[in-house]
């Protein structure tokens, strides 16, 4: 893996050091996990915004609800029982 340089504030660097010490993980692992958690957070924020926008459009919301109804029917089709 190539080495990269990232500039951190002193406060962030100290927090990273403390997290690595208390978790017993390397700073790289702590950063990897933090970035992955932030990626997931951003994904969920964007998904919530898109869902809210969908609900604001009556026509598209009606289509969404109708499609859910079709999918709900597949749950009750008896397959797998």
The first five atom37 places (N, CA, C, CB, O) and aatype in JSON, in Angstrom:
{
  "aatype": [20, 20, 20, 20, 20, 20, 20, 20, 20, 20, 20, 20, 20, 20, 20, 20, 20, 20, 20, 20, 20, 20, 20, 20, 20, 20, 20, 20, 20, 20, 20, 20, 20, 20, 20, 20, 20, 20, 20, 20, 20, 20, 20, 20, 20, 20, 20, 20, 20, 20, 20, 20, 20, 20, 20, 20, 20, 20, 20, 20, 20, 20, 20, 20, 20, 20, 20, 20, 20, 20, 20, 20, 20, 20, 20, 20, 20, 20, 20, 20, 20],
  "atom_mask": [
    [1, 1, 1, 1, 1],
    [1, 1, 1, 1, 1],
    [1, 1, 1, 1, 1],
    [1, 1, 1, 1, 1],
    [1, 1, 1, 1, 1],
    [1, 1, 1, 1, 1],
    [1, 1, 1, 1, 1],
    [1, 1, 1, 1, 1],
    [1, 1, 1, 1, 1],
    [1, 1, 1, 1, 1],
    [1, 1, 1, 1, 1],
    [1, 1, 1, 1, 1],
    [1, 1, 1, 1, 1],
    [1, 1, 1, 1, 1],
    [1, 1, 1, 1, 1],
    [1, 1, 1, 1, 1],
    [1, 1, 1, 1, 1],
    [1, 1, 1, 1, 1],
    [1, 1, 1, 1, 1],
    [1, 1, 1, 1, 1],
    [1, 1, 1, 1, 1],
    [1, 1, 1, 1, 1],
    [1, 1, 1, 1, 1],
    [1, 1, 1, 1, 1],
    [1, 1, 1, 1, 1],
    [1, 1, 1, 1, 1],
    [1, 1, 1, 1, 1],
    [1, 1, 1, 1, 1],
    [1, 1, 1, 1, 1],
    [1, 1, 1, 1, 1],
    [1, 1, 1, 1, 1],
    [1, 1, 1, 1, 1],
    [1, 1, 1, 1, 1],
    [1, 1, 1, 1, 1],
    [1, 1, 1, 1, 1],
    [1, 1, 1, 1, 1],
    [1, 1, 1, 1, 1],
    [1, 1, 1, 1, 1],
    [1, 1, 1, 1, 1],
    [1, 1, 1, 1, 1],
    [1, 1, 1, 1, 1],
    [1, 1, 1, 1, 1],
    [1, 1, 1, 1, 1],
    [1, 1, 1, 1, 1],
    [1, 1, 1, 1, 1],
    [1, 1, 1, 1, 1],
    [1, 1, 1, 1, 1],
    [1, 1, 1, 1, 1],
    [1, 1, 1, 1, 1],
    [1, 1, 1, 1, 1],
    [1, 1, 1, 1, 1],
    [1, 1, 1, 1, 1],
    [1, 1, 1, 1, 1],
    [1, 1, 1, 1, 1],
    [1, 1, 1, 1, 1],
    [1, 1, 1, 1, 1],
    [1, 1, 1, 1, 1],
    [1, 1, 1, 1, 1],
    [1, 1, 1, 1, 1],
    [1, 1, 1, 1, 1],
    [1, 1, 1, 1, 1],
    [1, 1, 1, 1, 1],
    [1, 1, 1, 1, 1],
    [1, 1, 1, 1, 1],
    [1, 1, 1, 1, 1],
    [1, 1, 1, 1, 1],
    [1, 1, 1, 1, 1],
    [1, 1, 1, 1, 1],
    [1, 1, 1, 1, 1],
    [1, 1, 1, 1, 1],
    [1, 1, 1, 1, 1],
    [1, 1, 1, 1, 1],
    [1, 1, 1, 1, 1],
    [1, 1, 1, 1, 1],
    [1, 1, 1, 1, 1],
    [1, 1, 1, 1, 1],
    [1, 1, 1, 1, 1],
    [1, 1, 1, 1, 1],
    [1, 1, 1, 1, 1],
    [1, 1, 1, 1, 1],
    [1, 1, 1, 1, 1]
  ],
  "atom_positions": [
    [[0.84, -1.17, 0.0], [0.0, 0.0, 0.0], [0.9, 1.24, 0.0], [-0.97, -0.01, 1.22], [1.85, 1.33, 0.78]],
    [[0.6, 2.2, -0.88], [1.44, 3.4, -0.92], [1.24, 4.24, 0.34], [1.14, 4.24, -2.17], [0.15, 4.28, 0.92]],
    [[2.3, 4.91, 0.73], [2.2, 5.81, 1.88], [1.7, 7.16, 1.41], [3.56, 5.94, 2.61], [2.16, 7.69, 0.39]],
    [[0.76, 7.71, 2.16], [0.23, 9.03, 1.85], [0.4, 9.9, 3.08], [-1.25, 8.96, 1.41], [0.47, 9.41, 4.21]],
    [[0.46, 11.18, 2.86], [0.56, 12.12, 3.97], [-0.75, 12.86, 4.09], [1.75, 13.11, 3.78], [-1.28, 13.39, 3.11]],
    [[-1.28, 12.9, 5.32], [-2.5, 13.62, 5.59], [-2.21, 14.57, 6.74], [-3.68, 12.65, 5.93], [-1.6, 14.19, 7.74]],
    [[-2.64, 15.8, 6.59], [-2.44, 16.78, 7.65], [-3.62, 16.73, 8.61], [-2.26, 18.2, 7.07], [-4.77, 16.83, 8.21]],
    [[-3.31, 16.57, 9.89], [-4.32, 16.55, 10.94], [-4.07, 17.71, 11.89], [-4.31, 15.19, 11.7], [-2.93, 18.14, 12.09]],
    [[-5.15, 18.2, 12.46], [-4.96, 19.19, 13.51], [-4.34, 18.49, 14.72], [-6.31, 19.89, 13.9], [-4.42, 17.27, 14.84]],
    [[-3.73, 19.25, 15.59], [-3.12, 18.68, 16.78], [-4.17, 17.95, 17.63], [-2.42, 19.77, 17.61], [-3.9, 16.87, 18.16]],
    [[-5.34, 18.54, 17.75], [-6.42, 17.93, 18.54], [-6.83, 16.59, 17.95], [-7.63, 18.87, 18.62], [-6.99, 15.61, 18.68]],
    [[-7.0, 16.53, 16.64], [-7.38, 15.29, 15.98], [-6.28, 14.25, 16.13], [-7.67, 15.53, 14.5], [-6.57, 13.07, 16.35]],
    [[-5.05, 14.66, 16.01], [-3.93, 13.74, 16.15], [-3.88, 13.15, 17.56], [-2.6, 14.44, 15.82], [-3.67, 11.95, 17.72]],
    [[-4.07, 13.98, 18.55], [-4.07, 13.51, 19.94], [-5.25, 12.55, 20.18], [-4.14, 14.7, 20.92], [-5.1, 11.54, 20.88]],
    [[-6.39, 12.87, 19.61], [-7.56, 11.99, 19.74], [-7.28, 10.65, 19.08], [-8.81, 12.64, 19.12], [-7.63, 9.6, 19.63]],
    [[-6.67, 10.68, 17.91], [-6.32, 9.45, 17.21], [-5.36, 8.6, 18.03], [-5.71, 9.78, 15.84], [-5.52, 7.38, 18.12]],
    [[-4.39, 9.23, 18.61], [-3.43, 8.5, 19.44], [-4.14, 7.84, 20.62], [-2.32, 9.45, 19.96], [-3.92, 6.66, 20.9]],
    [[-5.0, 8.6, 21.3], [-5.73, 8.06, 22.45], [-6.65, 6.91, 22.05], [-6.54, 9.16, 23.14], [-6.72, 5.9, 22.74]],
    [[-7.34, 7.06, 20.92], [-8.22, 5.99, 20.44], [-7.42, 4.73, 20.13], [-8.99, 6.43, 19.21], [-7.85, 3.62, 20.45]],
    [[-6.28, 4.9, 19.51], [-5.43, 3.74, 19.18], [-4.93, 3.07, 20.45], [-4.23, 4.17, 18.3], [-4.91, 1.84, 20.55]],
    [[-4.54, 3.87, 21.42], [-4.04, 3.3, 22.68], [-5.14, 2.55, 23.42], [-3.46, 4.4, 23.57], [-4.92, 1.44, 23.9]],
    [[-6.31, 3.15, 23.53], [-7.38, 2.52, 24.3], [-7.99, 1.32, 23.6], [-8.46, 3.53, 24.6], [-8.47, 0.39, 24.26]],
    [[-7.97, 1.33, 22.27], [-8.56, 0.2, 21.53], [-7.55, -0.91, 21.29], [-9.11, 0.67, 20.2], [-7.93, -2.05, 21.01]],
    [[-6.27, -0.59, 21.41], [-5.24, -1.57, 21.12], [-5.02, -1.78, 19.63], [-5.58, -2.87, 21.76], [-4.36, -2.73, 19.22]],
    [[-5.58, -0.9, 18.83], [-5.44, -0.99, 17.38], [-4.44, 0.05, 16.89], [-6.81, -0.81, 16.67], [-4.09, 0.98, 17.61]],
    [[-3.99, -0.13, 15.68], [-3.08, 0.85, 15.11], [-3.86, 2.11, 14.73], [-2.34, 0.28, 13.88], [-5.08, 2.08, 14.57]],
    [[-3.13, 3.2, 14.59], [-3.78, 4.44, 14.16], [-4.4, 4.25, 12.78], [-2.77, 5.62, 14.15], [-5.47, 4.79, 12.49]],
    [[-3.72, 3.49, 11.92], [-4.26, 3.23, 10.58], [-5.6, 2.52, 10.66], [-3.26, 2.39, 9.76], [-6.53, 2.87, 9.93]],
    [[-5.71, 1.52, 11.53], [-6.97, 0.79, 11.69], [-8.06, 1.7, 12.22], [-6.78, -0.41, 12.62], [-9.2, 1.65, 11.76]],
    [[-7.72, 2.53, 13.21], [-8.7, 3.47, 13.76], [-9.18, 4.42, 12.67], [-8.09, 4.27, 14.94], [-10.38, 4.67, 12.56]],
    [[-8.26, 4.93, 11.86], [-8.64, 5.82, 10.76], [-9.5, 5.1, 9.73], [-7.39, 6.39, 10.08], [-10.5, 5.64, 9.26]],
    [[-9.12, 3.88, 9.38], [-9.9, 3.1, 8.41], [-11.33, 2.93, 8.9], [-9.25, 1.72, 8.17], [-12.29, 3.12, 8.15]],
    [[-11.47, 2.56, 10.17], [-12.82, 2.35, 10.73], [-13.6, 3.66, 10.8], [-12.72, 1.72, 12.14], [-14.8, 3.69, 10.5]],
    [[-12.93, 4.73, 11.17], [-13.6, 6.03, 11.27], [-14.09, 6.48, 9.89], [-12.65, 7.08, 11.87], [-15.2, 6.99, 9.76]],
    [[-13.27, 6.31, 8.9], [-13.65, 6.72, 7.54], [-14.79, 5.86, 7.02], [-12.45, 6.65, 6.58], [-15.71, 6.37, 6.38]],
    [[-14.75, 4.57, 7.28], [-15.84, 3.69, 6.84], [-17.14, 4.06, 7.55], [-15.49, 2.21, 7.12], [-18.2, 4.09, 6.92]],
    [[-17.07, 4.34, 8.84], [-18.28, 4.76, 9.56], [-18.82, 6.07, 9.02], [-17.99, 4.9, 11.05], [-20.04, 6.24, 8.9]],
    [[-17.94, 7.0, 8.69], [-18.38, 8.27, 8.12], [-18.98, 8.07, 6.73], [-17.22, 9.27, 8.05], [-19.95, 8.73, 6.38]],
    [[-18.4, 7.17, 5.94], [-18.95, 6.87, 4.61], [-20.37, 6.35, 4.74], [-18.07, 5.83, 3.86], [-21.26, 6.77, 4.0]],
    [[-20.6, 5.45, 5.69], [-21.94, 4.91, 5.92], [-22.89, 6.0, 6.39], [-21.89, 3.78, 6.94], [-24.05, 6.04, 5.96]],
    [[-22.42, 6.87, 7.26], [-23.24, 7.98, 7.76], [-23.68, 8.88, 6.61], [-22.45, 8.81, 8.8], [-24.86, 9.22, 6.5]],
    [[-22.75, 9.24, 5.74], [-23.07, 10.1, 4.59], [-24.06, 9.39, 3.68], [-21.78, 10.48, 3.81], [-25.0, 10.01, 3.18]],
    [[-23.86, 8.1, 3.45], [-24.78, 7.32, 2.61], [-26.2, 7.39, 3.18], [-24.32, 5.86, 2.51], [-27.15, 7.62, 2.44]],
    [[-26.33, 7.18, 4.49], [-27.66, 7.19, 5.11], [-28.3, 8.58, 5.07], [-27.57, 6.71, 6.55], [-29.51, 8.71, 4.87]],
    [[-27.51, 9.61, 5.26], [-28.02, 10.99, 5.15], [-28.55, 11.23, 3.74], [-26.91, 12.03, 5.51], [-29.64, 11.77, 3.58]],
    [[-27.79, 10.83, 2.74], [-28.21, 11.02, 1.34], [-29.45, 10.19, 1.03], [-27.08, 10.66, 0.38], [-30.35, 10.66, 0.33]],
    [[-29.5, 8.97, 1.54], [-30.67, 8.13, 1.32], [-31.9, 8.75, 1.96], [-30.44, 6.7, 1.87], [-32.98, 8.76, 1.37]],
    [[-31.76, 9.27, 3.16], [-32.88, 9.93, 3.84], [-33.35, 11.16, 3.08], [-32.49, 10.31, 5.26], [-34.55, 11.42, 2.97]],
    [[-32.4, 11.93, 2.55], [-32.76, 13.11, 1.76], [-33.5, 12.71, 0.49], [-31.5, 13.93, 1.42], [-34.49, 13.35, 0.11]],
    [[-33.03, 11.67, -0.17], [-33.68, 11.2, -1.39], [-35.08, 10.68, -1.09], [-32.85, 10.11, -2.08], [-36.01, 10.92, -1.85]],
    [[-35.22, 9.96, 0.02], [-36.52, 9.44, 0.42], [-37.48, 10.58, 0.74], [-36.38, 8.49, 1.64], [-38.65, 10.55, 0.37]],
    [[-36.98, 11.6, 1.44], [-37.82, 12.76, 1.76], [-38.27, 13.47, 0.49], [-37.06, 13.74, 2.68], [-39.42, 13.91, 0.39]],
    [[-37.36, 13.6, -0.48], [-37.71, 14.23, -1.75], [-38.77, 13.39, -2.48], [-36.46, 14.41, -2.63], [-39.69, 13.94, -3.09]],
    [[-38.63, 12.09, -2.44], [-39.6, 11.19, -3.06], [-40.99, 11.4, -2.45], [-39.17, 9.72, -2.91], [-41.99, 11.45, -3.17]],
    [[-41.04, 11.51, -1.15], [-42.33, 11.69, -0.46], [-42.97, 13.03, -0.79], [-42.14, 11.57, 1.05], [-44.19, 13.17, -0.7]],
    [[-42.16, 14.0, -1.17], [-42.7, 15.32, -1.52], [-43.36, 15.34, -2.9], [-41.59, 16.36, -1.48], [-44.15, 16.23, -3.2]],
    [[-43.04, 14.36, -3.73], [-43.61, 14.27, -5.07], [-44.77, 13.28, -5.03], [-42.52, 13.83, -6.13], [-44.55, 12.07, -4.96]],
    [[-45.99, 13.78, -5.06], [-47.16, 12.92, -4.89], [-47.24, 11.79, -5.9], [-48.42, 13.74, -4.98], [-47.53, 10.65, -5.55]],
    [[-46.97, 12.1, -7.16], [-47.05, 11.08, -8.21], [-46.02, 9.97, -7.98], [-46.85, 11.72, -9.59], [-46.36, 8.78, -8.03]],
    [[-44.79, 10.36, -7.74], [-43.74, 9.37, -7.52], [-43.98, 8.59, -6.23], [-42.37, 10.04, -7.49], [-43.7, 7.39, -6.17]],
    [[-44.49, 9.26, -5.2], [-44.77, 8.57, -3.94], [-45.87, 7.53, -4.14], [-45.16, 9.58, -2.83], [-45.81, 6.43, -3.59]],
    [[-46.88, 7.89, -4.92], [-47.96, 6.94, -5.21], [-47.4, 5.72, -5.95], [-49.09, 7.62, -6.05], [-47.76, 4.58, -5.65]],
    [[-46.52, 5.96, -6.93], [-45.9, 4.85, -7.67], [-45.08, 3.96, -6.73], [-45.01, 5.39, -8.8], [-45.12, 2.73, -6.83]],
    [[-44.36, 4.58, -5.82], [-43.55, 3.82, -4.85], [-44.44, 2.94, -3.99], [-42.74, 4.78, -3.97], [-44.15, 1.76, -3.79]],
    [[-45.53, 3.51, -3.49], [-46.45, 2.75, -2.65], [-47.09, 1.6, -3.43], [-47.54, 3.68, -2.08], [-47.28, 0.5, -2.89]],
    [[-47.43, 1.84, -4.69], [-48.02, 0.8, -5.51], [-47.02, -0.34, -5.74], [-48.49, 1.38, -6.87], [-47.38, -1.52, -5.69]],
    [[-45.77, 0.02, -5.99], [-44.75, -1.02, -6.2], [-44.53, -1.83, -4.92], [-43.42, -0.38, -6.66], [-44.36, -3.04, -4.97]],
    [[-44.53, -1.16, -3.78], [-44.39, -1.89, -2.51], [-45.53, -2.88, -2.34], [-44.37, -0.91, -1.33], [-45.33, -4.0, -1.85]],
    [[-46.73, -2.47, -2.75], [-47.87, -3.37, -2.66], [-47.67, -4.62, -3.49], [-49.14, -2.66, -3.1], [-48.03, -5.72, -3.07]],
    [[-47.09, -4.46, -4.66], [-46.8, -5.62, -5.51], [-45.79, -6.54, -4.85], [-46.29, -5.17, -6.88], [-45.94, -7.76, -4.87]],
    [[-44.76, -5.96, -4.26], [-43.75, -6.76, -3.59], [-44.33, -7.44, -2.36], [-42.55, -5.9, -3.21], [-43.97, -8.58, -2.05]],
    [[-45.21, -6.75, -1.66], [-45.85, -7.37, -0.48], [-46.61, -8.62, -0.85], [-46.78, -6.39, 0.19], [-46.69, -9.55, -0.05]],
    [[-47.18, -8.66, -2.04], [-47.92, -9.83, -2.48], [-47.01, -11.05, -2.61], [-48.61, -9.55, -3.82], [-47.44, -12.18, -2.4]],
    [[-45.75, -10.81, -2.97], [-44.83, -11.95, -3.12], [-44.52, -12.59, -1.77], [-43.53, -11.5, -3.79], [-44.18, -13.77, -1.71]],
    [[-44.63, -11.81, -0.69], [-44.4, -12.38, 0.63], [-45.47, -13.39, 0.97], [-44.36, -11.28, 1.68], [-45.2, -14.38, 1.65]],
    [[-46.68, -13.14, 0.51], [-47.81, -13.99, 0.86], [-48.08, -15.08, -0.18], [-49.05, -13.16, 1.04], [-49.15, -15.67, -0.19]],
    [[-47.11, -15.34, -1.06], [-47.37, -16.31, -2.13], [-47.22, -17.77, -1.68], [-46.44, -16.05, -3.3], [-47.48, -18.68, -2.46]],
    [[-46.79, -17.99, -0.43], [-46.7, -19.36, 0.09], [-45.42, -20.08, -0.26], [-47.85, -20.15, -0.41], [-45.22, -21.2, 0.2]],
    [[-44.55, -19.49, -1.05], [-43.3, -20.13, -1.4], [-42.42, -20.22, -0.14], [-42.57, -19.36, -2.54], [-42.31, -19.26, 0.62]],
    [[-41.82, -21.35, 0.05], [-40.92, -21.54, 1.17], [-41.59, -22.02, 2.43], [-40.21, -20.27, 1.45], [-40.93, -22.2, 3.46]],
    [[-42.88, -22.22, 2.38], [-43.58, -22.71, 3.57], [-43.67, -24.2, 3.55], [-44.97, -22.12, 3.66], [-44.23, -24.79, 4.47]]
  ]
}
